[in-house]
């Protein structure tokens, strides 16, 4: 399980250094092989260990290519999917087209989300956090049934 938000830097070649607290687990569970793709709802990237991505691919393969909405999701997620092999220094090369999609330059937020990471431009991340907090504070108080069962 991945959790927490960590500021990491992209080097001049577009590589990010995976924080050490994740490296051993990624090597053990995925041989350091990750898959990066776009998030279709937010200006960020999704970074999955290969075994987790293969589960997503299985789900995508069950969608119909004859249904336009389902085909669109397949095209966006699979069409942008790029394998990233963690090198011996724990770095991952993020493809230029993916970096451009998310507006990633130097400072990047690596955000753990259970079975995957999100990669955000640092400024965009903090803007999004503020928007989300503001939205929660101004919400009408109606929560989904699942959120009502969540006790913090």
LOKE-296236 format. One line per 8 residues: their letters; for each residue z, y, x negated of N, C-alpha, C, O, CB. Coordinates in Angstrom, 3 decimals. Glycine has a CB too. Example, Ala and Ser with C-alpha at 12.3 -4.5 7.8 and 13.67 -1.06 7.14 Angstrom:
BEGIN
AS = 7.800/-5.690/-13.190/7.800/-4.500/-12.300/7.800/-3.300/-13.200/8.465/-3.319/-14.236/9.046/-4.473/-11.308 | 7.080/-2.250/-12.850/7.140/-1.060/-13.670/7.870/0.030/-12.900/8.039/1.138/-13.409/5.725/-0.598/-14.084
This chain:
BEGIN
XXXXXXXX = 0.000/-1.174/-0.850/0.000/0.000/0.000/0.000/1.238/-0.895/0.764/1.326/-1.856/1.225/-0.002/0.967 | -0.855/2.172/-0.568/-0.957/3.418/-1.329/-0.372/4.544/-0.500/-0.642/4.658/0.695/-2.434/3.727/-1.718 | 0.434/5.377/-1.147/1.063/6.491/-0.436/1.229/7.657/-1.406/1.217/7.492/-2.626/2.445/6.070/0.173 | 1.383/8.839/-0.818/1.633/10.031/-1.617/0.365/10.784/-1.951/-0.736/10.234/-1.929/2.343/9.662/-2.882 | 0.548/12.066/-2.263/-0.561/12.938/-2.662/-0.327/13.369/-4.101/0.742/13.874/-4.442/-0.688/14.185/-1.713 | -1.334/13.166/-4.940/-1.226/13.452/-6.362/-2.398/14.314/-6.795/-3.549/14.013/-6.478/-1.172/12.151/-7.185 | -2.106/15.383/-7.519/-3.164/16.209/-8.090/-3.698/15.516/-9.338/-2.941/15.202/-10.256/-2.643/17.645/-8.424 | -4.999/15.281/-9.364/-5.665/14.716/-10.537/-6.834/15.633/-10.886/-7.310/16.399/-10.049/-6.154/13.236/-10.272
XXXXXXXX = -7.284/15.545/-12.120/-8.405/16.363/-12.561/-9.634/15.498/-12.780/-9.540/14.379/-13.283/-8.051/17.123/-13.843 | -10.783/16.026/-12.399/-12.050/15.408/-12.757/-12.449/15.948/-14.116/-12.341/17.149/-14.363/-13.157/15.685/-11.682 | -12.908/15.075/-15.001/-13.385/15.560/-16.290/-14.829/16.050/-16.141/-15.386/16.035/-15.043/-13.285/14.442/-17.375 | -15.418/16.477/-17.234/-16.763/17.060/-17.183/-17.827/16.055/-16.743/-18.917/16.451/-16.330/-17.131/17.622/-18.542 | -17.523/14.760/-16.828/-18.469/13.728/-16.399/-18.230/13.281/-14.961/-18.945/12.414/-14.457/-18.381/12.531/-17.324 | -17.228/13.865/-14.292/-16.943/13.498/-12.907/-16.030/12.296/-12.773/-16.025/11.626/-11.740/-18.215/13.225/-12.188 | -15.252/12.017/-13.819/-14.320/10.891/-13.774/-12.922/11.390/-13.430/-12.499/12.463/-13.860/-14.307/10.133/-15.123 | -12.217/10.582/-12.642/-10.812/10.882/-12.383/-9.977/9.786/-13.018/-10.384/8.626/-13.091/-10.520/10.999/-10.848
XXXXXXXX = -8.812/10.180/-13.471/-7.889/9.231/-14.072/-6.926/8.757/-12.994/-6.163/9.548/-12.440/-7.123/9.865/-15.274 | -6.966/7.468/-12.702/-6.096/6.890/-11.683/-4.651/6.941/-12.186/-4.375/6.509/-13.305/-6.522/5.422/-11.344 | -3.732/7.458/-11.379/-2.326/7.482/-11.800/-1.841/6.078/-12.183/-2.216/5.084/-11.561/-1.440/8.060/-10.673 | -1.010/6.022/-13.208/-0.573/4.732/-13.744/0.138/3.874/-12.707/0.073/2.647/-12.783/0.339/4.950/-14.924 | 0.808/4.483/-11.747/1.543/3.676/-10.760/0.624/2.823/-9.889/1.093/1.897/-9.227/2.377/4.580/-9.872 | -0.684/3.118/-9.877/-1.635/2.331/-9.095/-2.483/1.388/-9.950/-3.028/0.410/-9.438/-2.539/3.254/-8.323 | -2.594/1.668/-11.224/-3.561/0.948/-12.071/-3.354/-0.562/-12.085/-4.292/-1.318/-11.833/-3.483/1.467/-13.482 | -2.134/-1.009/-12.377/-1.903/-2.455/-12.482/-2.245/-3.171/-11.183/-2.865/-4.235/-11.203/-0.448/-2.736/-12.858
XXXXXXXX = -1.849/-2.599/-10.063/-2.128/-3.209/-8.764/-3.635/-3.276/-8.511/-4.134/-4.270/-7.984/-1.432/-2.419/-7.638 | -4.360/-2.214/-8.888/-5.811/-2.207/-8.676/-6.510/-3.222/-9.576/-7.481/-3.854/-9.162/-6.379/-0.808/-8.930 | -6.021/-3.378/-10.799/-6.609/-4.381/-11.693/-6.289/-5.779/-11.176/-7.159/-6.649/-11.150/-6.085/-4.205/-13.146 | -5.045/-5.994/-10.765/-4.622/-7.312/-10.291/-5.324/-7.719/-8.996/-5.776/-8.856/-8.865/-3.120/-7.327/-10.081 | -5.417/-6.800/-8.049/-5.945/-7.132/-6.721/-7.446/-6.933/-6.571/-8.067/-7.534/-5.694/-5.250/-6.311/-5.696 | -8.034/-6.096/-7.419/-9.458/-5.789/-7.249/-10.223/-5.772/-8.567/-11.371/-5.329/-8.610/-9.616/-4.453/-6.562 | -9.604/-6.248/-9.635/-10.218/-6.224/-10.970/-10.674/-4.820/-11.350/-11.614/-4.655/-12.127/-11.407/-7.188/-11.027 | -10.004/-3.811/-10.798/-10.347/-2.423/-11.095/-11.611/-1.936/-10.415/-12.081/-0.835/-10.703/-10.493/-2.252/-12.557
XXXXXXXX = -12.167/-2.731/-9.523/-13.416/-2.357/-8.851/-13.095/-1.694/-7.518/-12.394/-2.258/-6.678/-14.329/-3.599/-8.638 | -13.622/-0.487/-7.344/-13.392/0.314/-6.146/-14.743/0.644/-5.515/-15.788/0.550/-6.159/-12.596/1.618/-6.482 | -14.696/1.031/-4.245/-15.887/1.520/-3.548/-15.535/2.872/-2.956/-14.520/3.026/-2.278/-16.373/0.514/-2.436 | -16.389/3.843/-3.223/-16.189/5.204/-2.729/-17.306/5.535/-1.746/-18.474/5.241/-2.000/-16.155/6.233/-3.904 | -16.941/6.144/-0.629/-17.923/6.573/0.363/-17.432/7.863/1.009/-16.328/8.327/0.721/-18.164/5.465/1.438 | -18.245/8.436/1.876/-17.854/9.676/2.545/-16.958/9.370/3.735/-17.006/8.280/4.304/-19.095/10.466/2.999 | -16.149/10.341/4.098/-15.408/10.293/5.354/-16.306/10.978/6.381/-16.763/12.097/6.150/-13.972/10.996/5.242 | -16.561/10.325/7.503/-17.504/10.884/8.474/-16.864/11.907/9.400/-17.548/12.494/10.238/-18.109/9.778/9.296
XXXXXXXX = -15.557/12.130/9.260/-14.875/13.100/10.112/-14.288/14.282/9.348/-13.991/15.315/9.948/-13.787/12.417/10.872 | -14.117/14.148/8.043/-13.456/15.186/7.253/-14.207/15.389/5.939/-14.907/14.486/5.482/-11.974/14.815/6.983 | -14.069/16.561/5.330/-14.774/16.832/4.073/-14.046/16.224/2.875/-13.596/16.935/1.977/-14.933/18.340/3.871 | -13.942/14.910/2.883/-13.293/14.212/1.780/-14.022/12.896/1.547/-14.948/12.543/2.277/-11.778/13.970/2.074 | -13.589/12.183/0.523/-14.138/10.869/0.225/-13.090/9.806/0.498/-11.890/10.082/0.481/-14.623/10.793/-1.235 | -13.551/8.594/0.749/-12.679/7.444/0.942/-12.890/6.499/-0.233/-14.024/6.163/-0.575/-12.964/6.728/2.308 | -11.798/6.076/-0.845/-11.848/5.230/-2.034/-11.064/3.947/-1.749/-9.843/3.973/-1.598/-11.271/5.978/-3.288 | -11.783/2.832/-1.679/-11.197/1.539/-1.318/-11.214/0.583/-2.503/-12.192/0.559/-3.251/-11.950/0.920/-0.133
XXXXXXXX = -10.152/-0.211/-2.696/-10.280/-1.371/-3.581/-11.338/-2.296/-2.974/-11.439/-2.397/-1.751/-8.893/-2.120/-3.764 | -12.118/-2.963/-3.807/-13.232/-3.769/-3.303/-12.834/-4.744/-2.188/-13.552/-4.812/-1.190/-13.842/-4.541/-4.438 | -11.735/-5.501/-2.296/-11.408/-6.423/-1.189/-11.194/-5.705/0.149/-11.549/-6.239/1.199/-10.158/-7.218/-1.536 | -10.625/-4.521/0.116/-10.431/-3.755/1.358/-11.769/-3.265/1.896/-11.996/-3.280/3.105/-9.482/-2.554/1.120 | -12.656/-2.832/1.001/-13.977/-2.378/1.426/-14.768/-3.522/2.053/-15.494/-3.310/3.024/-14.749/-1.789/0.239 | -14.638/-4.718/1.515/-15.369/-5.855/2.067/-14.961/-6.130/3.515/-15.784/-6.591/4.306/-15.134/-7.102/1.209 | -13.724/-5.859/3.869/-13.282/-5.985/5.265/-14.011/-4.963/6.136/-14.444/-5.276/7.245/-11.743/-5.792/5.377 | -14.142/-3.735/5.621/-14.875/-2.685/6.345/-16.339/-3.097/6.502/-16.916/-2.941/7.578/-14.770/-1.315/5.600
XXXXXXXX = -16.935/-3.619/5.440/-18.330/-4.056/5.517/-18.524/-5.141/6.572/-19.518/-5.130/7.298/-18.797/-4.567/4.157 | -17.587/-6.071/6.661/-17.688/-7.116/7.689/-17.678/-6.502/9.082/-18.449/-6.908/9.951/-16.536/-8.129/7.549 | -16.809/-5.532/9.289/-16.755/-4.858/10.594/-18.057/-4.110/10.865/-18.579/-4.147/11.979/-15.559/-3.883/10.655 | -18.576/-3.435/9.851/-19.833/-2.703/10.017/-20.997/-3.647/10.304/-21.909/-3.305/11.057/-20.133/-1.874/8.768 | -20.964/-4.825/9.709/-22.069/-5.774/9.913/-22.124/-6.283/11.350/-23.167/-6.760/11.799/-21.933/-6.956/8.954 | -21.022/-6.187/12.067/-20.996/-6.636/13.460/-21.494/-5.563/14.428/-21.664/-5.832/15.617/-19.588/-7.051/13.841 | -21.727/-4.359/13.928/-22.268/-3.309/14.787/-23.757/-3.536/14.993/-24.419/-4.171/14.171/-22.009/-1.909/14.179 | -24.271/-3.021/16.079/-25.681/-3.201/16.409/-26.534/-2.109/15.771/-26.242/-0.919/15.896/-25.879/-3.206/17.928
XXXXXXXX = -27.581/-2.533/15.093/-28.514/-1.553/14.539/-29.409/-0.962/15.625/-30.160/-0.021/15.366/-29.369/-2.195/13.447 | -29.334/-1.506/16.829/-30.119/-0.990/17.946/-29.373/0.096/18.721/-29.980/0.816/19.513/-30.495/-2.124/18.883 | -28.084/0.216/18.504/-27.283/1.266/19.130/-27.256/2.446/18.163/-26.799/2.309/17.028/-25.820/0.763/19.476 | -27.743/3.603/18.606/-27.898/4.732/17.688/-26.588/5.191/17.067/-26.552/5.494/15.874/-28.532/5.883/18.407 | -25.516/5.250/17.840/-24.230/5.699/17.302/-23.710/4.707/16.261/-23.210/5.109/15.211/-23.197/5.872/18.438 | -23.829/3.419/16.552/-23.362/2.401/15.613/-24.213/2.402/14.347/-23.691/2.261/13.241/-23.386/1.012/16.269 | -25.501/2.557/14.510/-26.407/2.604/13.350/-26.107/3.828/12.495/-26.164/3.763/11.267/-27.887/2.623/13.808 | -25.791/4.935/13.141/-25.468/6.165/12.410/-24.228/5.951/11.531/-24.213/6.360/10.370/-25.234/7.343/13.399
XXXXXXXX = -23.206/5.318/12.077/-21.992/5.050/11.299/-22.310/4.111/10.134/-21.845/4.332/9.015/-20.886/4.437/12.202 | -23.092/3.073/10.388/-23.503/2.169/9.307/-24.230/2.938/8.207/-23.943/2.775/7.021/-24.406/1.045/9.855 | -25.170/3.771/8.620/-25.984/4.513/7.657/-25.125/5.438/6.804/-25.291/5.509/5.586/-27.061/5.321/8.382 | -24.211/6.141/7.455/-23.385/7.095/6.719/-22.422/6.401/5.760/-22.316/6.788/4.596/-22.605/7.963/7.689 | -21.728/5.385/6.240/-20.729/4.730/5.391/-21.362/3.848/4.319/-21.011/3.954/3.144/-19.793/3.897/6.243 | -22.286/2.982/4.712/-22.918/2.086/3.745/-23.899/2.823/2.843/-24.006/2.532/1.651/-23.633/0.959/4.468 | -24.608/3.775/3.423/-25.599/4.516/2.647/-25.004/5.374/1.548/-25.674/5.680/0.561/-26.398/5.377/3.552 | -23.751/5.761/1.714/-23.082/6.563/0.692/-22.136/5.745/-0.180/-21.564/6.275/-1.132/-22.320/7.684/1.343
XXXXXXXX = -21.965/4.466/0.129/-21.016/3.635/-0.618/-21.486/3.448/-2.058/-22.639/3.106/-2.320/-20.840/2.263/0.068 | -20.565/3.680/-2.971/-20.870/3.580/-4.394/-19.741/2.828/-5.088/-18.571/3.185/-4.948/-21.071/4.989/-5.027 | -20.098/1.783/-5.839/-19.081/1.041/-6.579/-18.624/1.847/-7.787/-19.426/2.488/-8.466/-19.620/-0.336/-7.022 | -17.333/1.802/-8.039/-16.725/2.494/-9.172/-15.858/1.489/-9.914/-14.915/0.943/-9.342/-15.885/3.741/-8.708 | -16.163/1.242/-11.165/-15.359/0.319/-11.972/-14.379/1.127/-12.816/-14.785/2.009/-13.573/-16.266/-0.577/-12.880 | -13.103/0.828/-12.687/-12.101/1.510/-13.493/-12.264/1.047/-14.944/-12.296/-0.151/-15.224/-10.650/1.222/-12.961 | -12.366/2.011/-15.858/-12.524/1.653/-17.263/-11.159/1.350/-17.888/-10.132/1.410/-17.211/-13.234/2.789/-18.035 | -11.156/1.025/-19.185/-9.910/0.656/-19.872/-8.899/1.787/-19.917/-7.706/1.544/-20.096/-10.211/0.206/-21.276
XXXXXXXX = -9.361/3.017/-19.757/-8.464/4.181/-19.749/-7.995/4.513/-18.330/-7.288/5.501/-18.131/-9.168/5.402/-20.369 | -8.381/3.702/-17.345/-7.958/3.932/-15.964/-8.753/5.004/-15.249/-8.284/5.580/-14.267/-6.521/4.300/-15.937 | -9.971/5.279/-15.740/-10.805/6.318/-15.129/-11.861/5.701/-14.225/-12.362/4.603/-14.468/-11.474/7.178/-16.209 | -12.183/6.454/-13.164/-13.240/6.078/-12.225/-14.282/7.179/-12.198/-13.942/8.354/-12.067/-12.669/5.822/-10.799 | -15.541/6.811/-12.318/-16.633/7.776/-12.218/-17.021/7.914/-10.751/-17.393/6.939/-10.099/-17.861/7.338/-13.084 | -16.928/9.140/-10.241/-17.308/9.432/-8.860/-18.734/9.972/-8.878/-19.024/10.942/-9.579/-16.315/10.457/-8.189 | -19.613/9.353/-8.118/-21.034/9.719/-8.111/-21.221/11.195/-7.754/-20.509/11.721/-6.899/-21.809/8.834/-7.117 | -22.179/11.866/-8.407/-22.405/13.292/-8.143/-22.656/13.615/-6.670/-22.139/14.614/-6.170/-23.573/13.773/-8.956
XXXXXXXX = -23.436/12.796/-5.964/-23.727/13.078/-4.557/-22.448/13.026/-3.722/-22.305/13.782/-2.762/-24.764/12.077/-4.006 | -21.535/12.154/-4.076/-20.261/12.074/-3.358/-19.381/13.277/-3.689/-18.758/13.855/-2.799/-19.525/10.765/-3.706 | -19.330/13.651/-4.957/-18.540/14.836/-5.344/-19.058/16.067/-4.618/-18.276/16.896/-4.152/-18.591/15.061/-6.880 | -20.373/16.183/-4.523/-20.970/17.330/-3.838/-20.607/17.325/-2.356/-20.279/18.375/-1.802/-22.498/17.324/-4.009 | -20.658/16.172/-1.710/-20.334/16.070/-0.281/-18.938/16.607/0.005/-18.738/17.326/0.984/-20.440/14.612/0.190 | -17.972/16.265/-0.843/-16.580/16.657/-0.608/-16.214/17.964/-1.303/-15.073/18.417/-1.207/-15.648/15.559/-1.074 | -17.165/18.572/-2.000/-16.885/19.826/-2.697/-15.905/19.656/-3.846/-15.131/20.565/-4.142/-16.346/20.840/-1.727 | -15.933/18.495/-4.496/-15.002/18.235/-5.593/-15.511/18.875/-6.875/-16.661/18.680/-7.269/-14.801/16.720/-5.794
XXXXXXXX = -14.649/19.633/-7.510/-15.003/20.239/-8.789/-14.056/19.723/-9.869/-14.339/18.702/-10.495/-14.949/21.791/-8.704 | -12.951/20.404/-10.095/-12.021/19.955/-11.137/-10.726/19.404/-10.556/-10.360/18.260/-10.826/-11.706/21.098/-12.083 | -10.031/20.212/-9.757/-8.742/19.791/-9.205/-8.967/19.018/-7.903/-9.561/19.532/-6.955/-7.818/21.020/-8.959 | -8.488/17.790/-7.878/-8.717/16.882/-6.756/-7.379/16.298/-6.316/-6.540/15.942/-7.143/-9.719/15.750/-7.143 | -7.195/16.206/-5.013/-6.008/15.539/-4.477/-6.369/14.087/-4.166/-7.308/13.807/-3.421/-5.472/16.274/-3.196 | -5.602/13.176/-4.752/-5.722/11.747/-4.488/-4.612/11.411/-3.503/-3.432/11.470/-3.848/-5.623/10.877/-5.818 | -4.991/11.057/-2.275/-4.026/10.900/-1.190/-4.004/9.438/-0.745/-4.997/8.923/-0.230/-4.374/11.837/0.006 | -2.870/8.779/-0.947/-2.720/7.393/-0.535/-2.653/7.279/0.978/-1.914/8.014/1.633/-1.477/6.782/-1.164
XXXXXXXX = -3.431/6.351/1.527/-3.496/6.127/2.975/-3.492/4.627/3.252/-4.504/4.060/3.664/-4.763/6.798/3.591 | -2.350/3.994/3.022/-2.169/2.559/3.249/-3.065/1.729/2.337/-2.677/1.426/1.209/-2.454/2.215/4.706 | -4.263/1.354/2.806/-5.138/0.445/2.069/-6.233/1.157/1.285/-7.087/0.508/0.681/-5.764/-0.526/3.017 | -6.213/2.472/1.291/-7.271/3.246/0.632/-6.697/4.576/0.162/-5.540/4.904/0.426/-8.480/3.477/1.590 | -7.534/5.331/-0.541/-7.212/6.695/-0.935/-8.218/7.637/-0.290/-9.354/7.254/-0.010/-7.214/6.851/-2.484 | -7.794/8.858/-0.061/-8.713/9.946/0.257/-8.783/10.836/-0.972/-7.779/11.035/-1.656/-8.254/10.753/1.534 | -9.962/11.371/-1.254/-10.155/12.335/-2.336/-10.559/13.663/-1.713/-11.579/13.756/-1.030/-11.232/11.839/-3.365 | -9.754/14.684/-1.955/-9.972/16.013/-1.383/-10.053/17.052/-2.492/-9.379/16.933/-3.516/-8.847/16.374/-0.389
XXXXXXXX = -10.876/18.062/-2.285/-10.778/19.267/-3.093/-9.373/19.828/-2.866/-8.900/19.863/-1.730/-11.905/20.322/-2.720 | -8.707/20.266/-3.927/-7.312/20.699/-3.798/-7.134/21.808/-2.763/-6.242/21.719/-1.919/-6.796/21.175/-5.141 | -7.956/22.839/-2.812/-7.827/23.951/-1.870/-8.060/23.485/-0.439/-7.314/23.852/0.469/-8.812/25.071/-2.224 | -9.092/22.679/-0.242/-9.393/22.160/1.094/-8.249/21.302/1.611/-7.927/21.358/2.798/-10.695/21.347/1.076 | -7.632/20.512/0.745/-6.497/19.667/1.139/-5.348/20.511/1.684/-4.822/20.234/2.762/-6.012/18.828/-0.056 | -4.965/21.540/0.932/-3.831/22.349/1.374/-4.151/23.128/2.649/-3.272/23.343/3.484/-3.414/23.314/0.269 | -5.411/23.551/2.800/-5.806/24.192/4.058/-5.688/23.206/5.213/-5.216/23.564/6.293/-7.249/24.736/3.965 | -6.111/21.978/4.990/-6.060/20.958/6.036/-4.615/20.630/6.420/-4.301/20.471/7.599/-6.784/19.685/5.574
XXXXXXXX = -3.745/20.532/5.420/-2.331/20.262/5.700/-1.752/21.375/6.564/-1.031/21.109/7.526/-1.523/20.124/4.382 | -2.068/22.629/6.219/-1.564/23.763/7.008/-2.103/23.699/8.436/-1.349/23.885/9.392/-1.957/25.109/6.347 | -3.401/23.438/8.587/-4.000/23.326/9.927/-3.342/22.208/10.734/-3.072/22.373/11.924/-5.515/23.071/9.818 | -3.085/21.079/10.089/-2.464/19.952/10.795/-1.042/20.282/11.226/-0.640/19.949/12.340/-2.461/18.703/9.910 | -0.282/20.932/10.358/1.089/21.319/10.714/1.065/22.328/11.849/1.833/22.210/12.804/1.834/21.905/9.491 | 0.179/23.330/11.750/0.063/24.327/12.819/-0.312/23.669/14.145/0.228/24.027/15.192/-0.980/25.394/12.447 | -1.231/22.714/14.103/-1.661/22.028/15.325/-0.505/21.236/15.934/-0.354/21.209/17.156/-2.849/21.090/15.028 | 0.298/20.604/15.111/1.442/19.845/15.622/2.487/20.770/16.229/3.089/20.444/17.253/2.070/19.008/14.505
XXXXXXXX = 2.703/21.918/15.603/3.704/22.856/16.111/3.275/23.486/17.428/4.118/23.823/18.259/3.972/23.944/15.086 | 1.973/23.646/17.624/1.496/24.273/18.857/1.075/23.246/19.912/0.615/23.619/20.991/0.328/25.193/18.547 | 1.232/21.965/19.605/0.848/20.916/20.563/1.704/21.024/21.814/2.841/21.495/21.774/0.992/19.505/19.931 | 1.142/20.584/22.907/1.821/20.694/24.201/2.981/19.720/24.346/3.639/19.700/25.387/0.836/20.465/25.317 | 3.239/18.928/23.345/4.333/17.968/23.427/3.903/16.611/23.924/4.705/15.677/23.949/5.399/18.493/24.309 | 2.645/16.484/24.322/2.160/15.194/24.791/1.776/14.332/23.597/0.933/14.705/22.782/0.959/15.370/25.748 | 2.406/13.189/23.515/2.131/12.252/22.440/1.528/10.984/23.012/1.823/10.587/24.140/3.408/11.937/21.647 | 0.687/10.363/22.220/0.163/9.064/22.641/1.321/8.076/22.699/2.392/8.313/22.141/-0.960/8.560/21.670
XXXXXXXX = 1.087/6.987/23.372/2.131/5.967/23.501/2.573/5.459/22.127/3.757/5.204/21.907/1.631/4.793/24.364 | 1.630/5.316/21.216/1.972/4.846/19.871/2.855/5.850/19.145/3.817/5.468/18.480/0.702/4.584/19.057 | 2.528/7.144/19.273/3.346/8.159/18.609/4.726/8.271/19.241/5.699/8.585/18.556/2.648/9.510/18.653 | 4.816/8.019/20.529/6.122/8.062/21.184/7.047/6.978/20.638/8.265/7.153/20.616/5.964/7.904/22.698 | 6.477/5.870/20.204/7.271/4.774/19.653/7.641/4.992/18.186/8.465/4.261/17.636/6.515/3.475/19.797 | 7.035/5.993/17.557/7.313/6.273/16.151/8.569/7.122/16.045/8.626/8.234/16.570/6.114/6.986/15.478 | 9.545/6.604/15.381/10.793/7.339/15.187/10.942/7.620/13.705/10.930/6.698/12.890/12.024/6.545/15.737 | 11.083/8.892/13.352/11.217/9.264/11.940/12.649/9.611/11.609/12.953/9.948/10.465/10.304/10.440/11.599
